[in-house]
Amino acid sequence: MLHLLYIFAFTILAFIAVGNLIRNLIMFSFDRERTYPTNASPMGDRGSFGYYASRKQFVPHPELLDNAGNLIKEPLLVMRSINVEDARQHLDALYEASPGHKRDNSEEA
């Protein structure tokens, strides 16, 4: 009898948890579309909503900019393919340029 009570209690808790999850997802989607006023705020130019008021000014992450400071419009996960020898040469050059690398005359001879 106690097992049935546990199953019943955890079933109710599972339904409550799933209901809260769905409700939070719906509220989050509505909250993203909402715009917040930034004028006449008691906190100065930050606005009373902090993060939401600062969202209007888009400041890109430095990794999304090229050398000239323009936004990169191409996908960032594209890798050019190189052969194994080129990769080995690049890794060897990085290893030899590292500060902890000690040259051994016996290995090079």
Secondary structure, 3 states (H helix, E strand, C coil): CHHHHHHHHHHHHHHHHHHHHHHHHHHHHHHHHCCCCCCCCCCHHHCCCCHHHHCCCCCCCHHHECCCCCECCCCCCCCCCCCHHHHHHHHHHHHHHCCCCCCCHHHHC
